[in-house]
Amino acid sequence: MNRQKIVLLPLLLALALTTALSGCSGSNSNANKHGNASGKGEAAAATGADSGKDPVTLEVWGRWEEMTSQINETISEFQQQYPYITVKYATVPAAQYVAQVQAAISGNTLPDLFGYNPAIPTTQLSNLGVIQPINDVLTEEEKAEYYEGTWSQGYTVVNEDTYAFPLFNPMRPSMVMYYNKAALKEAGLTEADIPKTWEGLYEFSKKVKENTGGKIYGLVVGIKPQSFLSGVIMQMATAVKPEVSPADSFNYKTGKYEFNSPGIVQGLELFKKLQDEKLLHPNSLLMSYREGTSMMEAGQAVLTMDGSFLGSQLSKDKLDNYGAAPLPTLDGKPQYAAFQGESRVSLYVAKSTKHAEEAKLFLRFLKEHLYPKLVRDGIEYSPIPAVNEATKVENPIAEQALKIQSETFKLIPRPFERNQETLKVVVETSGKMPKQTLSDVIEGYLTGQIQDVNQVLTQLTEESNKVFESAIEKVRSEGGNVSPSDYAFEDWHPFTPYHP
């Protein structure tokens, strides 16, 4: 997902929205080719009279293909328990999701429930009056079961009201390194040789290529779209300068953007070196992250770097052939992925729904029935630690990846928790940040269009801070009580969860 910035878009300016990367797809015999629940649901509505209640149909839109099987299994159980309710669940392709939701808002045709997307955040939807509070879905005691930071202003909560119902562990996804054991063995190496440092990755890649006569590469990373590699580099860069968040390249010590952080520059130089010396699979610049993963699975490369969710998507009959490990860092020092309370996989109840009570009933059912399935199949940890501890992950590679993810994520400072007025600054910067992103710089550098990457990243840093500072001044000029000091956290110690 593009993690460089969160785009807030008013209803009247609803053109050219960006979308976040979705995970990979699952399958289920009760789902059609679009991942839509079907089958038993149609019969369920017909039994409404038998239950003594009028038939109800809930329309639900999601964008997370990886949980298609689990959500459809849960819907089938829900409809058996509540035969008067039919749930029609549709997985909307990531590339279409924002536009489809925006069109539905404009036409007042939103489904009963729909999923979160960072391009249209909770505060924006609340201001537009298109979602309704779900305070009565969970008690305060039940909310306390969730991961710390889940109920955060601007994400799941606006002012005193809860709007978003989390489906996944909010601390996701982190980047993980996967390897093919058969390819590793063919290269004359063992799992003890899996690199932990950048120099180790370089030497490892040389050995693999030399030992196989160029048949197998040490590393393949599909980097189309480029935001995938930017996420890898920013996460690895935290081992060099941890004050710079891997979520947005913002330094929460100084309160300024820092795209020219030493870790980011050196991380880019690492990939450039691998490419220039033909140690990175030559098709990496042309492939998507999923195509790169497929080449690792096929044994054309030993290593790949992908999201923690990949473990659940690898060939089930070949799991013994794969392994998972943390990304290598400059000197083998710890790295982290940033968590600010956002719940990237959650559902809203539309204000326009005529079936609010049934929608909330469905959400309660998901808590008890969907969460364990997600963990069982290694799709993702649930947002409740106790469920994760009590449920066995049946996929060993997914279990490894999720364990690495849990150890990698850290709660970092949240300006909107310190001062809710900072949310106005986010709105003010919407659409005004530099058009050239870190992803663009990465592509330009690796393709040879950019020679001095440090200079370009310094320019990106200066331009981003200029927009940021102007937004603060604009909010202040309109009576907002916000200042640059709201973004600087001198008491923050990276790698330690931040508690003000």
Residue pairs with C-beta under 8 A, 6 or more apart in sequence:
1 20
1 21
1 118
1 227
1 231
1 344
2 18
2 20
2 21
2 225
2 227
2 230
2 437
2 439
3 227
3 230
3 231
3 234
3 246
3 247
3 248
4 227
4 230
4 248
4 249
4 433
4 437
4 438
4 439
5 248
5 429
5 433
6 118
6 119
6 121
6 426
7 17
7 18
7 118
7 119
7 430
7 431
8 121
8 123
8 124
8 426
8 427
8 430
9 17
9 102
9 119
9 120
9 124
9 430
9 431
10 124
11 102
11 105
11 106
11 128
13 431
14 102
14 105
14 106
17 98
17 99
17 102
17 119
17 120
18 98
18 119
19 94
19 95
19 97
19 98
19 117
19 119
20 94
20 117
20 118
20 119
20 344
21 94
21 225
21 227
21 228
22 63
22 64
22 65
22 66
22 93
22 94
23 64
23 65
23 66
23 173
23 307
23 309
23 313
24 65
24 66
24 290
24 309
24 310
24 313
25 35
25 65
25 66
25 68
25 313
26 65
26 66
26 67
26 68
26 69
26 70
26 313
26 379
27 68
27 69
28 68
28 69
28 72
28 73
30 37
30 38
30 39
30 40
30 72
30 73
30 76
31 37
31 38
31 68
31 69
31 72
32 38
34 90
34 91
35 65
35 68
35 89
35 90
35 91
36 88
36 89
36 90
36 91
37 71
37 72
37 75
37 76
37 87
37 88
37 89
39 76
40 76
40 79
40 80
41 75
41 79
41 86
41 87
41 88
42 86
44 79
44 80
44 82
44 83
44 84
44 85
44 86
45 55
45 56
45 57
45 84
45 85
45 86
46 55
47 83
47 84
48 54
48 55
48 56
48 83
48 84
49 55
50 83
51 82
51 83
51 84
53 84
54 84
55 84
55 85
55 86
56 84
56 85
56 86
56 355
56 358
57 85
57 86
57 87
57 88
57 355
58 85
58 86
58 87
58 88
58 111
58 112
58 113
58 355
58 358
58 359
58 362
59 88
59 90
59 111
59 112
59 113
60 87
60 88
60 89
60 90
60 111
60 112
60 113
60 114
60 347
60 362
61 90
61 92
61 97
61 100
61 101
61 111
61 113
61 114
61 115
62 71
62 89
62 90
62 91
62 92
62 114
62 115
62 347
63 91
63 92
63 93
63 94
63 97
63 115
63 117
64 91
64 115
64 167
64 168
64 345
65 91
66 309
66 312
66 313
66 379
66 380
67 167
67 168
67 370
67 374
67 379
67 380
68 91
69 377
70 370
70 373
70 374
70 377
70 379
71 89
71 370
72 89
73 373
74 365
74 366
74 369
74 370
74 373
75 87
75 89
77 365
77 369
78 85
78 87
78 362
78 365
78 369
79 85
79 86
79 87
81 365
82 358
82 361
85 358
85 361
85 362
87 362
90 111
92 100
97 115
97 117
98 117
98 119
98 120
101 110
101 114
101 117
101 120
102 120
103 109
104 110
104 111
104 114
105 128
105 130
108 352
110 130
110 350
110 352
110 353
111 350
112 349
112 350
112 353
112 355
112 358
112 359
113 347
113 348
113 349
113 350
113 353
113 359
113 362
113 363
114 347
114 348
114 350
115 345
115 346
115 347
115 348
116 122
116 164
116 343
116 344
116 345
116 346
116 347
116 348
118 342
118 344
121 154
121 155
122 131
122 154
122 155
122 156
122 157
122 158
122 163
122 164
122 348
123 154
123 158
123 423
123 427
124 427
125 131
125 163
125 348
126 158
126 161
126 163
129 351
130 350
130 351
130 352
131 163
131 348
131 349
131 350
131 351
132 163
132 349
132 350
132 351
132 353
132 356
133 161
133 162
133 163
134 162
134 163
134 165
134 349
134 360
134 363
135 161
135 162
136 360
137 162
137 165
137 360
137 363
137 364
138 162
138 364
138 367
142 367
143 150
143 151
143 162
145 384
145 385
145 386
146 166
146 383
146 384
147 169
147 170
147 171
147 383
147 384
147 385
148 411
148 497
149 170
149 339
149 340
149 341
149 411
149 414
150 156
150 166
150 170
150 341
150 343
150 383
151 157
151 162
151 341
152 340
152 341
152 342
152 414
152 416
152 417
153 159
153 341
153 414
153 416
153 417
153 420
153 423
154 416
154 420
154 423
154 426
155 164
155 341
155 342
155 343
156 162
156 163
156 164
156 165
156 166
156 341
156 343
156 346
157 163
157 164
159 420
163 348
164 343
164 346
164 347
164 348
165 346
165 347
165 348
165 349
165 363
165 366
166 343
166 345
166 346
166 383
167 345
167 346
167 347
167 366
167 370
167 374
167 383
168 343
168 344
168 345
168 374
168 380
168 381
168 382
168 383
169 380
169 381
169 382
169 383
169 388
170 339
170 341
170 342
170 343
170 344
170 383
171 337
171 339
171 405
171 406
171 409
172 308
172 309
172 344
172 345
172 380
172 381
172 405
172 409
173 307
173 308
173 309
173 380
173 405
174 235
174 307
174 308
174 337
174 404
174 405
174 408
174 409
175 231
175 232
175 235
175 305
175 306
175 307
175 308
175 327
175 337
176 305
176 306
176 307
176 308
176 310
176 311
176 324
176 325
176 326
176 327
176 401
176 404
176 405
177 194
177 303
177 304
177 305
177 324
177 325
177 326
177 327
177 328
178 293
178 296
178 303
178 304
178 305
178 306
178 310
178 311
178 314
178 322
178 323
178 324
178 325
178 397
178 401
179 191
179 194
179 296
179 302
179 303
179 304
179 322
179 323
179 324
179 325
180 296
180 297
180 299
180 301
180 302
180 303
180 321
180 322
181 191
181 320
181 321
181 322
181 323
182 299
182 321
183 208
183 216
183 296
183 299
183 300
183 301
183 302
184 190
184 191
184 193
184 194
184 302
186 212
186 216
186 299
187 207
187 208
187 211
187 212
187 216
187 302
188 207
188 211
189 204
189 207
189 208
189 211
189 302
191 323
193 204
193 207
194 204
194 303
194 323
194 325
195 201
195 203
195 204
195 328
196 326
196 328
196 329
196 332
197 328
197 329
197 330
197 331
197 332
198 236
198 266
198 267
198 270
198 328
198 329
198 330
200 328
200 332
201 218
201 219
201 270
201 274
201 303
201 328
202 270
202 273
202 274
202 279
204 218
204 302
204 303
205 217
205 218
205 219
205 274
205 279
205 280
206 218
206 277
206 279
207 218
208 216
208 217
208 218
208 302
209 216
209 217
209 218
209 278
209 279
216 299
216 300
216 301
216 302
217 279
217 280
217 281
217 300
217 301
217 302
218 279
218 301
218 302
218 303
219 274
219 279
219 280
219 281
219 301
219 302
219 303
219 304
219 305
220 280
220 281
220 283
220 284
220 287
220 292
220 295
220 296
220 300
220 301
220 303
220 304
221 228
221 229
221 232
221 271
221 280
221 281
221 284
221 289
221 292
221 304
221 305
222 228
222 284
222 287
222 288
222 289
222 290
222 291
222 292
222 293
222 295
222 304
223 229
223 284
223 285
223 287
223 289
223 292
223 442
223 443
223 446
224 285
224 286
224 287
224 288
224 289
225 288
225 439
226 439
226 440
226 442
226 443
227 437
227 439
228 289
229 271
229 439
229 442
230 437
230 438
230 439
230 442
231 246
232 267
232 305
232 327
233 264
233 267
233 268
233 271
233 442
234 244
234 246
234 247
234 249
234 264
234 267
234 438
235 246
235 327
235 335
235 336
235 337
235 408
236 263
236 267
236 327
236 328
236 329
236 330
236 335
237 244
237 246
237 261
237 262
237 263
237 264
237 266
237 267
238 244
238 246
238 263
238 335
238 336
238 494
239 263
239 329
239 330
239 331
239 333
239 334
239 335
240 261
240 262
240 263
240 266
240 267
240 329
240 330
241 258
241 261
241 262
241 263
242 336
242 494
242 495
243 251
243 252
243 253
243 254
243 492
243 494
244 250
244 251
244 258
244 261
244 263
244 264
245 251
245 252
245 338
245 412
246 336
246 337
246 338
247 337
247 338
247 340
247 412
248 257
249 257
249 258
249 259
249 261
249 264
249 438
250 256
250 257
250 258
250 487
251 257
251 258
251 261
252 412
252 413
252 487
252 488
252 489
252 492
253 488
253 489
253 490
253 492
254 488
255 484
255 485
255 486
255 487
255 488
255 489
256 461
256 465
256 468
256 487
257 461
257 464
257 465
257 468
258 461
259 438
259 441
259 457
259 458
259 460
259 461
259 464
260 454
260 457
260 458
260 460
260 461
263 330
264 438
264 457
265 453
265 454
265 457
266 330
268 441
268 442
268 445
268 453
269 453
271 280
271 442
271 446
272 445
272 446
272 453
274 280
275 284
275 285
275 446
281 292
281 295
281 300
281 301
283 291
283 295
284 292
285 443
285 446
285 447
287 295
289 306
289 307
292 304
292 306
293 304
293 306
293 310
293 313
295 301
295 304
296 302
296 303
296 304
297 314
297 315
297 318
297 322
305 327
308 380
308 401
308 402
308 404
308 405
309 379
309 380
309 401
310 401
311 324
311 378
311 395
311 397
311 398
311 399
311 400
311 401
311 402
312 377
312 378
312 379
312 380
312 395
312 398
314 322
314 397
316 395
319 395
319 396
319 397
322 397
323 397
323 400
324 397
324 400
324 401
324 404
325 404
326 335
326 404
326 408
327 335
329 335
334 495
335 408
336 408
336 409
336 410
336 494
336 495
337 405
337 408
337 409
337 410
338 409
338 410
338 412
339 409
339 410
339 411
339 412
340 411
340 412
340 413
340 414
341 411
341 414
341 417
343 383
345 380
347 363
347 366
349 356
349 359
349 360
349 363
353 359
367 384
370 382
371 382
371 383
371 384
371 387
372 382
372 387
372 390
372 391
373 379
374 380
374 381
374 382
375 381
375 382
375 387
375 388
375 391
375 393
376 391
376 392
376 393
376 394
377 393
377 394
377 395
377 398
378 393
378 394
378 395
378 397
378 398
378 399
378 401
378 402
379 398
380 402
381 388
381 402
381 405
381 406
382 388
382 391
393 399
393 402
410 494
410 495
410 496
410 497
410 498
411 497
411 498
411 499
412 492
412 494
412 498
413 489
413 492
413 498
413 500
414 498
415 422
415 486
415 487
416 422
416 423
417 500
418 486
418 500
419 481
419 482
419 486
421 475
421 480
421 481
421 482
421 486
422 482
422 486
422 487
424 475
424 480
424 482
425 468
425 471
425 472
425 475
425 480
425 482
428 471
428 474
428 475
429 467
429 468
429 471
432 467
432 470
432 471
433 464
433 467
434 460
434 463
434 464
434 467
436 456
436 460
437 460
438 457
438 460
441 450
441 453
441 456
441 457
441 460
443 449
444 450
444 456
445 453
445 456
450 456
469 484
472 482
472 483
472 484
475 482
476 482
476 483
489 498
491 500
492 498
